[in-house]
Amino acid sequence: MKRPSTTSGHLEWESLVGRALLRFGDIEYVSVRCLDVIPGERLFASTSGLEFSRRVEILLEILNNRKELTSSLSKLRDGFKRAKELAKTRNLIAHNPLMLNLYVNHETHESAATYRIDSTRSAKHSITLDELREFSAEVDDLAATIWLEFGNVAGDDGQIWKEFTYIPES
């Protein structure tokens, strides 16, 4: 039986996982900065240590309770709503291994190999390479949008975003 080649597929997984997690880190960072800039009072000290979903819930509650939202605040709100949904997939990727699944046809002795991240807690949750490609691209776009809108909202208070934003080469 010939062993299936897996090297190139594994490298693509590593690249996409790394990119998605780094860009999600941008989103997490901006969520902390938003709670320092957007409310009338600074909430940084009491919210920076919270887990992402709880921090985003507080931020969304603040934004949803505003009588009027500027276009940038509205886009931030929508972006963080989407980020909260995407965090489930991010957690699946971050907390589960990439597994190589080998399949062998015992009659023909042909084999196939596929990578997939499967949840160790639930067989219902997994991510394929195609899904990872889509996820990585969406997180990349969402992080760029959130950074941009945060810069628009924060003004001078958001100067740090210009200094630390990673802007990928196109």
KOLFIPA-263743 format. One record per atom (N, C-alpha, C): atom name; x, y, z; residue number from 1. Coordinates in nm, 2 decimals, padded with zeros to 4 digits, always signed. Atoms other than C-alpha are relative to their C-alpha. Layout:
// KOLFIPA-263743
R  atom  u  v  w  seq
R  CA  X  Y  Z  NUM
...
***
This chain:
// KOLFIPA-263743
R  atom  u  v  w  seq
R  N  +00.08  -00.12  +00.00  1
R  CA  +00.00  +00.00  +00.00  1
R  C  +00.09  +00.12  +00.00  1
R  N  -00.07  -00.12  +00.01  2
R  CA  +00.13  +00.34  -00.10  2
R  C  -00.04  +00.10  +00.11  2
R  N  +00.03  -00.10  -00.10  3
R  CA  +00.15  +00.60  +00.18  3
R  C  -00.04  +00.13  -00.06  3
R  N  +00.04  -00.13  +00.06  4
R  CA  -00.05  +00.91  +00.10  4
R  C  +00.09  +00.12  +00.04  4
R  N  -00.08  -00.12  -00.03  5
R  CA  +00.14  +01.24  +00.08  5
R  C  -00.09  +00.10  +00.07  5
R  N  +00.08  -00.09  -00.08  6
R  CA  +00.03  +01.49  +00.34  6
R  C  +00.07  +00.13  +00.03  6
R  N  -00.08  -00.12  -00.03  7
R  CA  +00.31  +01.75  +00.36  7
R  C  -00.06  +00.13  -00.04  7
R  N  +00.04  -00.12  +00.05  8
R  CA  +00.17  +02.02  +00.15  8
R  C  -00.14  +00.04  +00.07  8
R  N  +00.13  -00.03  -00.06  9
R  CA  -00.18  +02.00  +00.30  9
R  C  +00.02  +00.04  +00.15  9
R  N  -00.03  -00.04  -00.13  10
R  CA  -00.04  +02.02  +00.65  10
R  C  +00.05  +00.15  +00.01  10
R  N  -00.05  -00.14  +00.00  11
R  CA  +00.15  +02.34  +00.57  11
R  C  -00.11  +00.10  -00.02  11
R  N  +00.11  -00.10  +00.02  12
R  CA  -00.17  +02.51  +00.44  12
R  C  -00.08  +00.01  +00.12  12
R  N  +00.07  -00.01  -00.13  13
R  CA  -00.35  +02.42  +00.76  13
R  C  +00.07  +00.09  +00.09  13
R  N  -00.08  -00.08  -00.10  14
R  CA  -00.07  +02.57  +00.97  14
R  C  -00.01  +00.15  -00.04  14
R  N  +00.00  -00.14  +00.04  15
R  CA  -00.07  +02.89  +00.76  15
R  C  -00.14  +00.06  +00.03  15
R  N  +00.13  -00.05  -00.02  16
R  CA  -00.45  +02.93  +00.77  16
R  C  -00.04  +00.01  +00.15  16
R  N  +00.02  -00.01  -00.15  17
R  CA  -00.48  +02.85  +01.14  17
R  C  +00.07  +00.11  +00.06  17
R  N  -00.08  -00.11  -00.06  18
R  CA  -00.20  +03.09  +01.23  18
R  C  -00.06  +00.13  -00.04  18
R  N  +00.06  -00.13  +00.04  19
R  CA  -00.35  +03.37  +01.02  19
R  C  -00.13  +00.03  +00.07  19
R  N  +00.13  -00.02  -00.07  20
R  CA  -00.70  +03.32  +01.16  20
R  C  +00.02  +00.04  +00.14  20
R  N  -00.02  -00.02  -00.15  21
R  CA  -00.58  +03.31  +01.52  21
R  C  +00.07  +00.14  +00.02  21
R  N  -00.06  -00.13  -00.01  22
R  CA  -00.36  +03.61  +01.47  22
R  C  -00.10  +00.12  -00.02  22
R  N  +00.09  -00.11  +00.03  23
R  CA  -00.63  +03.82  +01.32  23
R  C  -00.11  +00.00  +00.10  23
R  N  +00.10  +00.00  -00.11  24
R  CA  -00.88  +03.70  +01.59  24
R  C  +00.06  +00.07  +00.12  24
R  N  -00.07  -00.08  -00.11  25
R  CA  -00.62  +03.84  +01.83  25
R  C  -00.02  +00.15  -00.01  25
R  N  +00.02  -00.14  +00.03  26
R  CA  -00.66  +04.17  +01.66  26
R  C  -00.14  +00.04  +00.05  26
R  N  +00.14  -00.02  -00.04  27
R  CA  -01.04  +04.15  +01.72  27
R  C  -00.01  +00.01  +00.15  27
R  N  +00.00  +00.00  -00.15  28
R  CA  -00.98  +04.06  +02.09  28
R  C  +00.06  +00.13  +00.05  28
R  N  -00.06  -00.12  -00.04  29
R  CA  -00.75  +04.35  +02.13  29
R  C  -00.09  +00.13  -00.01  29
R  N  +00.09  -00.11  +00.02  30
R  CA  -00.99  +04.60  +01.98  30
R  C  -00.12  +00.00  +00.09  30
R  N  +00.12  +00.00  -00.09  31
R  CA  -01.27  +04.48  +02.20  31
R  C  +00.04  +00.06  +00.14  31
R  N  -00.04  -00.06  -00.12  32
R  CA  -01.06  +04.57  +02.50  32
R  C  +00.02  +00.15  -00.01  32
R  N  -00.01  -00.15  +00.02  33
R  CA  -00.97  +04.91  +02.36  33
R  C  -00.13  +00.07  -00.02  33
R  N  +00.13  -00.06  +00.01  34
R  CA  -01.33  +04.98  +02.27  34
R  C  -00.06  +00.03  +00.14  34
R  N  +00.05  -00.02  -00.14  35
R  CA  -01.42  +04.94  +02.64  35
R  C  +00.07  +00.10  +00.07  35
R  N  -00.07  -00.11  -00.06  36
R  CA  -01.16  +05.19  +02.72  36
R  C  -00.03  +00.14  -00.06  36
R  N  +00.02  -00.13  +00.08  37
R  CA  -01.27  +05.45  +02.46  37
R  C  -00.15  +00.03  -00.02  37
R  N  +00.14  -00.02  +00.04  38
R  CA  -01.64  +05.41  +02.38  38
R  C  -00.09  +00.05  +00.11  38
R  N  +00.09  -00.04  -00.10  39
R  CA  -01.82  +05.43  +02.71  39
R  C  +00.04  +00.14  +00.06  39
R  N  -00.03  -00.13  -00.06  40
R  CA  -01.85  +05.76  +02.90  40
R  C  +00.11  -00.01  +00.11  40
R  N  -00.10  +00.02  -00.10  41
R  CA  -01.65  +05.61  +03.18  41
R  C  +00.09  -00.12  -00.05  41
R  N  -00.10  +00.10  +00.04  42
R  CA  -01.34  +05.39  +03.13  42
R  C  -00.03  -00.13  +00.07  42
R  N  +00.03  +00.13  -00.06  43
R  CA  -01.41  +05.02  +03.18  43
R  C  +00.11  -00.10  -00.02  43
R  N  -00.12  +00.08  +00.03  44
R  CA  -01.07  +04.89  +03.08  44
R  C  +00.04  -00.09  +00.12  44
R  N  -00.05  +00.07  -00.12  45
R  CA  -00.96  +04.79  +03.43  45
R  C  -00.09  -00.11  +00.04  45
R  N  +00.09  +00.11  -00.05  46
R  CA  -01.27  +04.59  +03.51  46
R  C  -00.05  -00.10  -00.11  46
R  N  +00.05  +00.09  +00.11  47
R  CA  -01.33  +04.43  +03.17  47
R  C  +00.12  -00.07  -00.08  47
R  N  -00.11  +00.05  +00.08  48
R  CA  -00.98  +04.36  +03.02  48
R  C  +00.03  -00.15  +00.03  48
R  N  -00.03  +00.14  -00.04  49
R  CA  -00.95  +04.03  +03.21  49
R  C  -00.11  -00.10  -00.03  49
R  N  +00.12  +00.08  +00.03  50
R  CA  -01.29  +03.90  +03.10  50
R  C  +00.03  -00.09  -00.12  50
R  N  -00.01  +00.08  +00.13  51
R  CA  -01.32  +03.62  +02.84  51
R  C  -00.07  +00.08  -00.11  51
R  N  +00.04  -00.07  +00.12  52
R  CA  -01.39  +03.74  +02.49  52
R  C  -00.15  +00.02  -00.01  52
R  N  +00.15  -00.01  +00.02  53
R  CA  -01.76  +03.66  +02.48  53
R  C  -00.07  +00.09  +00.10  53
R  N  +00.06  -00.09  -00.11  54
R  CA  -01.84  +03.83  +02.81  54
R  C  +00.04  +00.15  -00.03  54
R  N  -00.04  -00.14  +00.03  55
R  CA  -01.64  +04.14  +02.71  55
R  C  -00.08  +00.05  -00.12  55
R  N  +00.08  -00.05  +00.11  56
R  CA  -01.82  +04.16  +02.38  56
R  C  -00.15  +00.02  +00.04  56
R  N  +00.14  -00.03  -00.05  57
R  CA  -02.16  +04.12  +02.55  57
R  C  -00.01  +00.13  +00.07  57
R  N  +00.00  -00.13  -00.06  58
R  CA  -02.08  +04.42  +02.76  58
R  C  +00.01  +00.11  -00.10  58
R  N  -00.01  -00.10  +00.11  59
R  CA  -01.97  +04.62  +02.46  59
R  C  -00.12  +00.01  -00.08  59
R  N  +00.13  +00.00  +00.07  60
R  CA  -02.28  +04.52  +02.27  60
R  C  -00.11  +00.06  +00.08  60
R  N  +00.10  -00.07  -00.09  61
R  CA  -02.50  +04.62  +02.56  61
R  C  +00.02  +00.15  +00.00  61
R  N  -00.02  -00.14  +00.00  62
R  CA  -02.34  +04.96  +02.57  62
R  C  -00.04  +00.06  -00.13  62
R  N  +00.04  -00.05  +00.13  63
R  CA  -02.38  +05.01  +02.20  63
R  C  -00.15  -00.01  -00.03  63
R  N  +00.15  +00.02  +00.02  64
R  CA  -02.74  +04.87  +02.19  64
R  C  -00.08  +00.10  +00.08  64
R  N  +00.07  -00.09  -00.09  65
R  CA  -02.84  +05.11  +02.47  65
R  C  +00.02  +00.15  -00.04  65
R  N  -00.02  -00.14  +00.05  66
R  CA  -02.72  +05.42  +02.28  66
R  C  -00.13  +00.04  -00.08  66
R  N  +00.12  -00.05  +00.07  67
R  CA  -03.01  +05.63  +02.15  67
R  C  +00.03  +00.01  -00.15  67
R  N  -00.04  -00.01  +00.14  68
R  CA  -02.82  +05.70  +01.83  68
R  C  +00.14  -00.05  -00.02  68
R  N  -00.14  +00.06  +00.03  69
R  CA  -02.52  +05.52  +01.67  69
R  C  +00.05  +00.07  -00.13  69
R  N  -00.06  -00.05  +00.12  70
R  CA  -02.29  +05.68  +01.43  70
R  C  +00.02  -00.12  -00.10  70
R  N  -00.03  +00.10  +00.09  71
R  CA  -02.21  +05.48  +01.12  71
R  C  +00.11  -00.09  +00.05  71
R  N  -00.11  +00.07  -00.04  72
R  CA  -01.88  +05.37  +01.26  72
R  C  -00.04  -00.09  +00.13  72
R  N  +00.05  +00.08  -00.12  73
R  CA  -02.04  +05.26  +01.60  73
R  C  -00.09  -00.12  -00.05  73
R  N  +00.09  +00.10  +00.05  74
R  CA  -02.30  +05.07  +01.41  74
R  C  +00.08  -00.11  -00.07  74
R  N  -00.08  +00.10  +00.06  75
R  CA  -02.04  +04.89  +01.20  75
R  C  +00.08  -00.08  +00.10  75
R  N  -00.07  +00.07  -00.11  76
R  CA  -01.84  +04.81  +01.52  76
R  C  -00.10  -00.10  +00.07  76
R  N  +00.09  +00.09  -00.06  77
R  CA  -02.15  +04.67  +01.68  77
R  C  -00.03  -00.13  -00.09  77
R  N  +00.03  +00.12  +00.09  78
R  CA  -02.23  +04.45  +01.38  78
R  C  +00.12  -00.09  -00.01  78
R  N  -00.12  +00.08  +00.00  79
R  CA  -01.87  +04.34  +01.36  79
R  C  +00.02  -00.08  +00.12  79
R  N  -00.02  +00.07  -00.12  80
R  CA  -01.85  +04.24  +01.72  80
R  C  -00.11  -00.11  +00.01  80
R  N  +00.11  +00.11  +00.00  81
R  CA  -02.19  +04.05  +01.68  81
R  C  +00.05  -00.12  -00.08  81
R  N  -00.05  +00.11  +00.09  82
R  CA  -02.03  +03.85  +01.40  82
R  C  +00.12  -00.07  +00.06  82
R  N  -00.12  +00.05  -00.07  83
R  CA  -01.70  +03.81  +01.59  83
R  C  -00.04  -00.10  +00.11  83
R  N  +00.05  +00.09  -00.11  84
R  CA  -01.90  +03.66  +01.88  84
R  C  -00.04  -00.14  -00.06  84
R  N  +00.04  +00.12  +00.07  85
R  CA  -02.05  +03.40  +01.64  85
R  C  +00.13  -00.08  -00.04  85
R  N  -00.12  +00.06  +00.06  86
R  CA  -01.71  +03.33  +01.48  86
R  C  +00.09  -00.06  +00.12  86
R  N  -00.08  +00.04  -00.11  87
R  CA  -01.55  +03.28  +01.83  87
R  C  -00.02  -00.15  +00.02  87
R  N  +00.02  +00.15  -00.02  88
R  CA  -01.71  +02.93  +01.84  88
R  C  +00.09  -00.08  -00.09  88
R  N  -00.09  +00.06  +00.10  89
R  CA  -01.51  +02.83  +01.53  89
R  C  +00.14  +00.02  +00.05  89
R  N  -00.14  -00.03  -00.05  90
R  CA  -01.20  +03.00  +01.67  90
R  C  +00.03  -00.09  +00.11  90
R  N  -00.02  +00.09  -00.11  91
R  CA  -01.24  +02.80  +01.99  91
R  C  +00.02  -00.15  -00.05  91
R  N  -00.01  +00.13  +00.06  92
R  CA  -01.28  +02.48  +01.79  92
R  C  +00.14  -00.02  -00.05  92
R  N  -00.13  +00.01  +00.06  93
R  CA  -00.96  +02.55  +01.60  93
R  C  +00.11  +00.01  +00.11  93
R  N  -00.11  -00.02  -00.10  94
R  CA  -00.76  +02.67  +01.91  94
R  C  +00.01  -00.11  +00.10  94
R  N  -00.01  +00.10  -00.11  95
R  CA  -00.85  +02.39  +02.14  95
R  C  -00.01  -00.15  -00.04  95
R  N  +00.01  +00.14  +00.05  96
R  CA  -00.85  +02.08  +01.92  96
R  C  +00.11  -00.02  -00.10  96
R  N  -00.11  +00.03  +00.09  97
R  CA  -00.58  +01.91  +01.73  97
R  C  -00.04  -00.02  -00.15  97
R  N  +00.02  +00.03  +00.14  98
R  CA  -00.55  +01.88  +01.35  98
R  C  +00.03  -00.15  -00.01  98
R  N  -00.01  +00.15  +00.00  99
R  CA  -00.61  +01.51  +01.29  99
R  C  +00.01  -00.04  -00.15  99
R  N  -00.01  +00.06  +00.13  100
R  CA  -00.50  +01.31  +00.99  100
R  C  -00.09  -00.13  +00.00  100
R  N  +00.09  +00.11  +00.01  101
R  CA  -00.78  +01.07  +00.90  101
R  C  +00.04  -00.09  -00.12  101
R  N  -00.04  +00.09  +00.10  102
R  CA  -00.67  +00.77  +00.70  102
R  C  -00.11  -00.10  -00.03  102
R  N  +00.10  +00.09  +00.05  103
R  CA  -00.91  +00.56  +00.49  103
R  C  +00.06  -00.10  -00.09  103
R  N  -00.05  +00.11  +00.09  104
R  CA  -00.83  +00.23  +00.33  104
R  C  -00.11  -00.08  -00.05  104
R  N  +00.10  +00.10  +00.06  105
R  CA  -01.04  +00.03  +00.09  105
R  C  +00.07  -00.13  +00.00  105
R  N  -00.07  +00.13  -00.02  106
R  CA  -00.96  -00.32  +00.20  106
R  C  -00.01  -00.09  -00.13  106
R  N  +00.01  +00.08  +00.13  107
R  CA  -01.07  -00.47  -00.14  107
R  C  +00.10  +00.05  -00.10  107
R  N  -00.09  -00.05  +00.10  108
R  CA  -00.86  -00.24  -00.36  108
R  C  +00.13  +00.04  +00.05  108
R  N  -00.12  -00.05  -00.07  109
R  CA  -00.60  -00.14  -00.11  109
R  C  +00.04  +00.14  -00.03  109
R  N  -00.02  -00.14  +00.03  110
R  CA  -00.64  +00.22  -00.22  110
R  C  -00.02  +00.07  +00.13  110
R  N  +00.01  -00.08  -00.12  111
R  CA  -00.60  +00.48  +00.05  111
R  C  -00.02  +00.15  -00.03  111
R  N  +00.02  -00.15  +00.01  112
R  CA  -00.69  +00.84  +00.11  112
R  C  +00.03  +00.05  +00.14  112
R  N  -00.03  -00.06  -00.13  113
R  CA  -00.59  +01.08  +00.38  113
R  C  -00.06  +00.14  -00.01  113
R  N  +00.06  -00.13  -00.01  114
R  CA  -00.77  +01.39  +00.49  114
R  C  +00.03  +00.06  +00.14  114
R  N  -00.01  -00.07  -00.13  115
R  CA  -00.70  +01.65  +00.76  115
R  C  -00.13  +00.06  +00.04  115
R  N  +00.12  -00.07  -00.06  116
R  CA  -00.98  +01.78  +00.98  116
R  C  +00.03  +00.02  +00.14  116
R  N  +00.00  -00.03  -00.14  117
R  CA  -01.01  +01.94  +01.31  117
R  C  -00.13  -00.04  +00.06  117
R  N  +00.13  +00.05  -00.06  118
R  CA  -01.27  +01.76  +01.52  118
R  C  +00.00  +00.03  +00.15  118
R  N  +00.02  -00.03  -00.14  119
R  CA  -01.40  +01.86  +01.85  119
R  C  +00.02  -00.12  +00.09  119
R  N  -00.02  +00.12  -00.09  120
R  CA  -01.28  +01.63  +02.13  120
R  C  -00.13  -00.01  +00.09  120
R  N  +00.12  +00.01  -00.08  121
R  CA  -01.61  +01.71  +02.31  121
R  C  -00.12  -00.04  -00.07  121
R  N  +00.12  +00.03  +00.08  122
R  CA  -01.86  +01.66  +02.03  122
R  C  +00.04  -00.03  -00.14  122
R  N  -00.03  +00.04  +00.14  123
R  CA  -01.83  +01.47  +01.71  123
R  C  -00.08  +00.08  -00.10  123
R  N  +00.08  -00.08  +00.09  124
R  CA  -02.08  +01.71  +01.56  124
R  C  +00.07  +00.12  -00.05  124
R  N  -00.07  -00.12  +00.04  125
R  CA  -01.83  +01.99  +01.54  125
R  C  +00.14  -00.03  -00.05  125
R  N  -00.12  +00.02  +00.06  126
R  CA  -01.55  +01.98  +01.30  126
R  C  +00.02  +00.11  -00.11  126
R  N  -00.03  -00.10  +00.10  127
R  CA  -01.38  +02.20  +01.04  127
R  C  +00.09  -00.06  -00.11  127
R  N  -00.08  +00.05  +00.11  128
R  CA  -01.25  +02.10  +00.70  128
R  C  +00.09  +00.11  -00.05  128
R  N  -00.09  -00.10  +00.05  129
R  CA  -00.98  +02.27  +00.50  129
R  C  -00.07  +00.11  -00.08  129
R  N  +00.08  -00.11  +00.07  130
R  CA  -01.23  +02.45  +00.28  130
R  C  -00.07  +00.09  +00.09  130
R  N  +00.06  -00.08  -00.10  131
R  CA  -01.42  +02.57  +00.58  131
R  C  +00.10  +00.09  +00.07  131
R  N  -00.11  -00.08  -00.06  132
R  CA  -01.09  +02.69  +00.73  132
R  C  +00.04  +00.11  -00.09  132
R  N  -00.04  -00.10  +00.09  133
R  CA  -01.01  +02.88  +00.42  133
R  C  -00.11  +00.12  +00.01  133
R  N  +00.10  -00.10  -00.01  134
R  CA  -01.35  +03.06  +00.44  134
R  C  +00.00  +00.07  +00.13  134
R  N  -00.01  -00.06  -00.13  135
R  CA  -01.32  +03.12  +00.81  135
R  C  +00.12  +00.10  +00.01  135
R  N  -00.12  -00.08  -00.01  136
R  CA  -00.97  +03.26  +00.78  136
R  C  -00.02  +00.13  -00.08  136
R  N  +00.02  -00.12  +00.08  137
R  CA  -01.07  +03.50  +00.50  137
R  C  -00.11  +00.09  +00.07  137
R  N  +00.10  -00.09  -00.06  138
R  CA  -01.38  +03.62  +00.69  138
R  C  +00.06  +00.07  +00.12  138
R  N  -00.06  -00.06  -00.12  139
R  CA  -01.18  +03.68  +01.01  139
R  C  +00.09  +00.11  -00.04  139
R  N  -00.09  -00.10  +00.05  140
R  CA  -00.92  +03.87  +00.81  140
R  C  -00.08  +00.12  -00.04  140
R  N  +00.09  -00.12  +00.04  141
R  CA  -01.19  +04.10  +00.66  141
R  C  -00.06  +00.06  +00.12  141
R  N  +00.07  -00.06  -00.12  142
R  CA  -01.37  +04.14  +00.99  142
R  C  +00.10  +00.07  +00.08  142
R  N  -00.10  -00.07  -00.09  143
R  CA  -01.05  +04.23  +01.18  143
R  C  +00.03  +00.13  -00.07  143
R  N  -00.03  -00.12  +00.07  144
R  CA  -00.97  +04.49  +00.91  144
R  C  -00.11  +00.10  +00.02  144
R  N  +00.12  -00.09  -00.02  145
R  CA  -01.32  +04.64  +00.94  145
R  C  +00.00  +00.05  +00.14  145
R  N  +00.01  -00.04  -00.15  146
R  CA  -01.32  +04.65  +01.32  146
R  C  +00.12  +00.09  +00.03  146
R  N  -00.11  -00.09  -00.02  147
R  CA  -00.97  +04.81  +01.32  147
R  C  -00.03  +00.14  -00.06  147
R  N  +00.03  -00.13  +00.07  148
R  CA  -01.08  +05.08  +01.07  148
R  C  -00.11  +00.07  +00.08  148
R  N  +00.11  -00.07  -00.07  149
R  CA  -01.41  +05.16  +01.25  149
R  C  +00.04  +00.04  +00.14  149
R  N  -00.05  -00.05  -00.13  150
R  CA  -01.23  +05.17  +01.59  150
R  C  +00.08  +00.12  -00.02  150
R  N  -00.08  -00.12  +00.02  151
R  CA  -00.99  +05.42  +01.45  151
R  C  -00.09  +00.12  -00.03  151
R  N  +00.09  -00.11  +00.03  152
R  CA  -01.28  +05.63  +01.32  152
R  C  -00.07  +00.04  +00.13  152
R  N  +00.07  -00.03  -00.12  153
R  CA  -01.45  +05.61  +01.66  153
R  C  +00.09  +00.07  +00.10  153
R  N  -00.09  -00.04  -00.10  154
R  CA  -01.15  +05.66  +01.88  154
R  C  +00.07  +00.13  -00.02  154
R  N  -00.07  -00.12  +00.03  155
R  CA  -00.99  +05.95  +01.70  155
R  C  +00.14  +00.00  +00.06  155
R  N  -00.14  +00.00  -00.06  156
R  CA  -00.68  +06.06  +01.89  156
R  C  +00.02  -00.10  +00.11  156
R  N  -00.01  +00.10  -00.10  157
R  CA  -00.76  +05.82  +02.17  157
R  C  +00.04  -00.14  -00.06  157
R  N  -00.03  +00.13  +00.07  158
R  CA  -00.71  +05.54  +01.91  158
R  C  +00.13  +00.00  -00.07  158
R  N  -00.13  -00.01  +00.08  159
R  CA  -00.37  +05.65  +01.79  159
R  C  +00.08  -00.13  +00.00  159
R  N  -00.07  +00.13  +00.00  160
R  CA  -00.23  +05.32  +01.90  160
R  C  -00.04  -00.09  -00.11  160
R  N  +00.04  +00.09  +00.10  161
R  CA  -00.43  +05.14  +01.64  161
R  C  +00.08  +00.02  -00.13  161
R  N  -00.08  -00.03  +00.12  162
R  CA  -00.23  +05.31  +01.36  162
R  C  +00.15  -00.06  +00.02  162
R  N  -00.14  +00.05  -00.02  163
R  CA  +00.10  +05.20  +01.52  163
R  C  +00.01  -00.15  +00.00  163
R  N  -00.01  +00.15  -00.02  164
R  CA  +00.02  +04.83  +01.58  164
R  C  -00.08  -00.08  -00.09  164
R  N  +00.08  +00.08  +00.09  165
R  CA  -00.22  +04.73  +01.31  165
R  C  +00.09  -00.07  -00.10  165
R  N  -00.07  +00.08  +00.10  166
R  CA  -00.09  +04.45  +01.09  166
R  C  -00.08  +00.01  -00.12  166
R  N  +00.07  -00.01  +00.13  167
R  CA  -00.18  +04.53  +00.73  167
R  C  +00.06  -00.10  -00.09  167
R  N  -00.06  +00.09  +00.09  168
R  CA  -00.13  +04.23  +00.51  168
R  C  +00.03  +00.05  -00.14  168
R  N  -00.03  -00.04  +00.14  169
R  CA  +00.03  +04.27  +00.17  169
R  C  -00.10  -00.07  -00.09  169
R  N  +00.10  +00.06  +00.09  170
R  CA  -00.23  +04.21  -00.10  170
R  C  +00.07  -00.06  -00.12  170
***
